């Protein structure tokens, strides 16, 4: 075997008996607790996850003094708040999980877990849950703080922001697992995760909203992986998306999630790359 899993179900020594959701929940909780303990010991990952999303939104402030924002009824505070949430998805969830998945694979943790009862989906989900939980808590705090400190006000359609957060968290975790599949070491994770980070920052509405882009460019950028999540989070504050646009945005997010999950099932590596 060359280390490439032929599918999510392959390679287990044995499987749990069917019809045991309580057992699956306990396994997920145990995996998440163990991963949370390991996450707390990694100061580098913690710094990137907790500090970077708080500091980077202020870097976009100089680019927000432009009249076209007012024409689209988008305030600078709303853009900075959305940027903070976007940076949280990118650094607290995506890049952190790329490093975590690679580290656990190279340490043979994932390989050992596959010889036990947890399924492949449980292993990946349990490993990702702590980072996703931290990302969710951070994003909610940023939204609450940004509404007051950045004068963004209360969201006009909070359910859209919650949908955007949920879509962004799930897709960020799936994309992290996919990126880890092609990452040889924890150190090279900084390189392999960079393309998505740069594309999302510049094209998905994190650094500046897609509303101010030329029409054709905006239409292309709205199809990028994390663009639907960012768009929904911002729309929660602006309330500018109609029902048809909301459905289209959700469909794009769902399509990317399905593609990412399929790719992880097909190409995720469970053993160290040699």
FENZIHU-V206806 format. One record per residue. N is the residue number from 1. PHI is phi in degrees with one decimal (none if undefined). Layout:
N:PHI, N:PHI
This chain:
1:none, 2:-92.0, 3:95.7, 4:-94.4, 5:-72.9, 6:-72.2, 7:172.6, 8:-64.2, 9:-87.2, 10:-84.2, 11:94.0, 12:-83.5, 13:-71.5, 14:-157.1, 15:-119.7, 16:-68.2, 17:-66.4, 18:-68.6, 19:71.9, 20:-130.0, 21:-64.1, 22:-63.9, 23:-64.4, 24:-62.8, 25:-64.3, 26:-63.6, 27:-65.2, 28:-62.0, 29:-63.2, 30:-65.3, 31:-63.1, 32:-65.8, 33:-62.9, 34:-63.5, 35:-68.3, 36:-63.6, 37:-64.0, 38:-66.7, 39:-62.6, 40:-66.6, 41:-89.1, 42:-95.1, 43:-68.0, 44:-63.8, 45:-65.7, 46:-63.1, 47:-61.7, 48:-62.0, 49:-73.4, 50:-98.6, 51:-95.5, 52:-58.2, 53:-61.5, 54:-81.3, 55:-90.9, 56:-64.4, 57:-55.1, 58:-71.1, 59:-72.0, 60:-90.5, 61:-58.9, 62:-61.1, 63:-85.6, 64:-100.4, 65:-85.1, 66:-141.4, 67:-68.6, 68:-68.5, 69:-65.1, 70:-65.6, 71:-63.0, 72:-96.8, 73:57.7, 74:-120.0, 75:-87.2, 76:-61.1, 77:-62.9, 78:-65.2, 79:-64.8, 80:-66.0, 81:-63.2, 82:-64.1, 83:-61.1, 84:-60.8, 85:-65.3, 86:-61.4, 87:-64.9, 88:-64.0, 89:-62.4, 90:-73.4, 91:-101.2, 92:-75.6, 93:-107.2, 94:-63.9, 95:-66.8, 96:-62.9, 97:-72.4, 98:-57.4, 99:-64.6, 100:-68.1, 101:-61.2, 102:-66.4, 103:-61.3, 104:-66.5, 105:-67.8, 106:-68.1, 107:-85.0, 108:67.6, 109:-65.9, 110:-63.1, 111:-64.4, 112:-67.9, 113:-62.9, 114:-71.3, 115:-84.8, 116:-101.6, 117:-78.2, 118:-59.5, 119:-77.8, 120:-59.8, 121:-62.8, 122:-66.2, 123:-62.9, 124:-66.8, 125:-66.6, 126:-62.6, 127:-67.8, 128:-84.6, 129:-56.5, 130:-60.0, 131:-64.1, 132:-65.4, 133:-65.3, 134:-63.3, 135:-62.3, 136:-65.1, 137:-61.8, 138:-64.3, 139:-62.8, 140:-64.3, 141:-66.3, 142:-63.8, 143:-64.8, 144:-65.6, 145:-67.4, 146:-66.0, 147:-61.2, 148:-93.9, 149:-73.3, 150:-98.5, 151:58.3, 152:-79.6, 153:78.0, 154:-78.3, 155:-66.0, 156:-79.4, 157:-137.7, 158:-58.8, 159:-63.3, 160:-68.0, 161:-64.5, 162:-66.7, 163:-62.3, 164:-63.2, 165:-62.3, 166:-60.9, 167:-63.6, 168:-66.4, 169:-64.8, 170:-64.6, 171:-69.2, 172:-61.2, 173:-66.6, 174:-64.9, 175:-66.7, 176:-64.5, 177:-63.1, 178:-67.2, 179:-63.1, 180:-61.9, 181:-62.0, 182:-110.4, 183:-108.5, 184:-80.7, 185:-149.3, 186:-61.6, 187:-63.5, 188:-74.6, 189:-61.9, 190:-65.3, 191:-87.3, 192:-69.1, 193:-85.4, 194:-63.6, 195:-56.1, 196:-65.7, 197:-61.0, 198:-66.9, 199:-63.0, 200:-68.1, 201:-62.9, 202:-92.4, 203:-113.9, 204:-99.7, 205:92.2, 206:-80.5, 207:-74.5, 208:-154.9, 209:-68.6, 210:-67.0, 211:-61.0, 212:-94.7, 213:-81.0, 214:-57.1, 215:-52.5, 216:-67.8, 217:-64.6, 218:-62.2, 219:-63.0, 220:-70.3, 221:-66.0, 222:-67.5, 223:-94.8, 224:-67.9, 225:-52.7, 226:-97.3, 227:-60.7, 228:-59.0, 229:-63.9, 230:-64.3, 231:-63.8, 232:-68.4, 233:-60.6, 234:-66.5, 235:-64.4, 236:-60.4, 237:-88.5, 238:-85.3, 239:65.2, 240:-95.3, 241:-86.7, 242:-82.5, 243:-60.1, 244:-64.0, 245:-67.5, 246:-63.4, 247:-63.0, 248:-64.0, 249:-66.1, 250:-64.5, 251:-64.2, 252:-64.1, 253:-62.2, 254:-65.3, 255:-61.9, 256:-63.6, 257:-65.3, 258:-62.6, 259:-62.5, 260:-64.2, 261:-64.3, 262:-60.1, 263:-64.6, 264:-64.8, 265:-59.5, 266:-84.0, 267:-121.4, 268:-63.0, 269:-98.2, 270:-102.0, 271:-120.3, 272:-55.9, 273:-78.1, 274:-117.8
